[in-house]
């Protein structure tokens, strides 16, 4: 037999509803950011494919692209923590 303990919240229903709506809005924002970051990563990958066909490459460009990808992946990981 399983027993459950109910803990009474120090907040009234109106306050709880406010925080629930606030959290849901933050989650929607995080989902939108996640979608934008995924699009950025996809665009960077497509640009890399196009760059592979060109002859001249500067090492600084490779470093900048790599850093931007890493930053996007970090943003994506952080954003997914909200889910």
Backbone bond lengths (Angstrom), bond angles and torsions (degrees), N, CA, C in turn:
res aa  C-N    CA-C-N  psi(-1)  N-CA   C-N-CA  omega(-1)  CA-C   N-CA-C  phi
1 X - - - 1.433 - - 1.524 108.86 -
2 X 1.310 115.54 131.79 1.464 120.78 -178.30 1.517 109.65 -104.01
3 X 1.310 116.04 131.34 1.457 119.81 177.19 1.517 109.06 -108.95
4 X 1.305 115.89 143.08 1.457 120.59 178.27 1.514 108.94 -116.96
5 X 1.302 114.38 143.25 1.453 120.40 178.52 1.517 108.22 -108.54
6 X 1.298 116.29 129.17 1.451 121.11 178.51 1.521 108.78 -99.23
7 X 1.321 114.62 127.54 1.456 119.50 178.82 1.521 107.64 -105.86
8 X 1.302 116.38 127.18 1.459 120.70 -179.22 1.523 108.65 -78.55
9 X 1.315 115.03 131.46 1.460 120.73 -179.94 1.525 110.10 -77.35
10 X 1.330 116.77 143.57 1.462 119.23 176.12 1.532 111.82 -76.09
11 X 1.341 117.34 -4.32 1.459 121.98 -177.91 1.518 110.78 -103.28
12 X 1.321 115.53 148.62 1.467 119.45 176.61 1.536 109.02 -80.96
13 X 1.316 116.57 170.43 1.464 122.17 -176.25 1.525 111.93 -59.78
14 X 1.314 117.49 -38.75 1.461 121.16 -178.88 1.535 110.58 -63.59
15 X 1.315 117.11 -42.74 1.461 121.40 179.27 1.523 110.34 -67.41
16 X 1.320 116.86 -42.08 1.457 120.63 178.01 1.531 110.69 -61.94
17 X 1.308 116.91 -42.05 1.470 121.06 178.70 1.526 110.67 -63.39
18 X 1.339 116.79 -40.29 1.460 121.23 178.02 1.526 110.28 -58.90
19 X 1.334 117.13 -48.66 1.462 120.43 -179.14 1.520 111.88 -67.22
20 X 1.309 117.19 -34.79 1.462 120.53 177.27 1.521 110.04 -62.33
21 X 1.329 116.94 -46.69 1.464 121.02 179.44 1.534 110.96 -64.84
22 X 1.326 116.38 -39.04 1.459 120.81 178.25 1.532 110.79 -61.84
23 X 1.321 116.53 -45.29 1.458 120.91 179.21 1.528 111.79 -65.70
24 X 1.314 117.30 -39.32 1.459 120.28 177.94 1.528 110.97 -64.69
25 X 1.330 117.21 -39.27 1.464 120.89 177.43 1.533 110.60 -64.44
26 X 1.331 116.86 -43.30 1.464 120.94 178.22 1.531 110.49 -62.35
27 X 1.321 116.08 -36.50 1.464 119.68 178.45 1.521 110.73 -66.89
28 X 1.341 117.29 -41.55 1.468 120.60 177.65 1.530 110.20 -61.73
29 X 1.324 116.63 -42.29 1.464 120.75 178.29 1.529 110.81 -62.26
30 X 1.320 116.57 -41.64 1.460 120.78 179.14 1.528 110.57 -64.31
31 X 1.322 117.29 -39.15 1.462 120.62 178.43 1.516 110.89 -65.37
32 X 1.340 117.21 -39.64 1.466 120.68 177.28 1.525 110.29 -64.90
33 X 1.326 116.77 -42.79 1.458 120.19 178.10 1.522 110.80 -62.68
34 X 1.317 116.13 -40.43 1.464 120.34 179.11 1.523 110.21 -60.39
35 X 1.313 116.61 -43.23 1.462 120.47 179.34 1.534 110.95 -64.13
36 X 1.332 116.91 -42.24 1.461 120.51 178.44 1.523 111.27 -63.00
37 X 1.318 116.79 -42.51 1.465 120.81 -179.49 1.528 110.19 -65.35
38 X 1.327 116.98 -42.10 1.461 120.18 178.36 1.523 110.47 -61.78
39 X 1.344 117.11 -38.52 1.465 120.76 176.96 1.525 110.64 -65.57
40 X 1.339 116.64 -40.96 1.466 120.19 177.88 1.526 110.91 -61.03
41 X 1.323 116.02 -44.33 1.467 120.50 179.76 1.526 109.65 -62.64
42 X 1.323 116.19 -43.73 1.459 120.33 179.39 1.529 110.68 -61.95
43 X 1.340 116.32 -43.38 1.463 119.88 179.01 1.521 111.64 -63.88
44 X 1.333 116.84 -40.04 1.468 120.17 178.01 1.529 110.83 -63.60
45 X 1.326 116.42 -40.76 1.465 120.12 179.52 1.524 111.00 -64.91
46 X 1.340 116.39 -39.96 1.460 120.00 177.87 1.530 110.59 -66.08
47 X 1.330 116.47 -39.78 1.462 120.55 178.55 1.528 110.19 -64.89
48 X 1.335 116.71 -37.41 1.469 120.14 177.15 1.522 110.60 -61.81
49 X 1.321 116.61 -42.07 1.461 119.83 179.32 1.520 110.41 -61.91
50 X 1.318 116.71 -40.56 1.466 120.33 179.03 1.521 110.82 -68.86
51 X 1.335 116.50 -37.78 1.471 120.45 179.92 1.519 112.45 -66.92
52 X 1.317 117.18 -28.34 1.460 120.08 -177.70 1.527 111.28 -63.09
53 X 1.336 116.75 -23.94 1.455 119.23 -177.45 1.528 112.50 -84.24
54 X 1.339 117.55 -16.07 1.462 118.40 -179.95 1.523 110.66 -81.74
55 X 1.303 115.90 158.51 1.461 120.85 -173.78 1.517 112.14 -84.73
56 X 1.339 117.88 -49.84 1.462 121.22 -173.54 1.527 110.42 -89.73
57 X 1.339 115.92 128.13 1.457 121.72 175.75 1.519 107.96 -131.99
58 X 1.279 115.06 140.81 1.466 120.14 176.59 1.519 107.58 -104.42
59 X 1.332 117.80 136.49 1.462 121.19 -177.00 1.534 111.54 -60.59
60 X 1.315 116.78 -31.89 1.462 119.95 177.99 1.516 111.92 -63.80
61 X 1.330 116.59 -34.12 1.465 120.60 177.79 1.524 110.77 -65.45
62 X 1.328 115.86 -41.53 1.464 119.56 177.87 1.526 110.55 -61.88
63 X 1.327 115.95 -43.71 1.468 120.22 179.64 1.510 112.22 -63.69
64 X 1.329 117.42 -41.99 1.465 121.29 179.74 1.529 110.99 -64.86
65 X 1.328 115.26 -43.55 1.465 119.42 179.60 1.523 111.13 -63.53
66 X 1.319 116.27 -42.74 1.458 120.84 179.85 1.519 110.60 -63.67
67 X 1.325 116.28 -43.44 1.466 119.94 179.51 1.524 110.89 -63.42
68 X 1.321 116.87 -41.09 1.460 120.38 179.57 1.527 111.08 -64.48
69 X 1.326 116.06 -40.21 1.470 119.27 177.41 1.522 111.07 -63.02
70 X 1.332 115.98 -45.93 1.467 119.57 179.99 1.522 110.61 -60.75
71 X 1.317 117.23 -42.05 1.454 120.63 179.54 1.526 110.43 -62.99
72 X 1.324 117.25 -42.46 1.466 120.28 178.78 1.521 111.37 -64.03
73 X 1.329 117.74 -40.72 1.466 120.03 178.08 1.529 111.17 -65.16
74 X 1.338 117.11 -37.72 1.462 120.33 177.91 1.526 110.77 -66.15
75 X 1.328 116.77 -42.49 1.464 120.13 176.64 1.524 110.20 -61.27
76 X 1.318 116.00 -41.35 1.459 120.45 -179.55 1.521 110.75 -63.00
77 X 1.333 117.33 -44.20 1.463 120.35 178.38 1.518 111.08 -61.76
78 X 1.329 116.43 -45.99 1.461 120.42 -178.59 1.529 110.84 -63.61
79 X 1.318 116.28 -40.24 1.454 120.83 -179.66 1.520 111.23 -65.76
80 X 1.317 116.95 -38.44 1.468 120.80 -179.36 1.524 112.39 -68.01
81 X 1.319 117.83 -18.97 1.472 120.27 177.66 1.519 110.96 -65.60
82 X 1.331 118.06 -23.15 1.453 121.79 -179.96 1.523 112.76 -73.86
83 X 1.308 116.56 -16.58 1.478 119.47 -176.38 1.493 110.24 -79.16
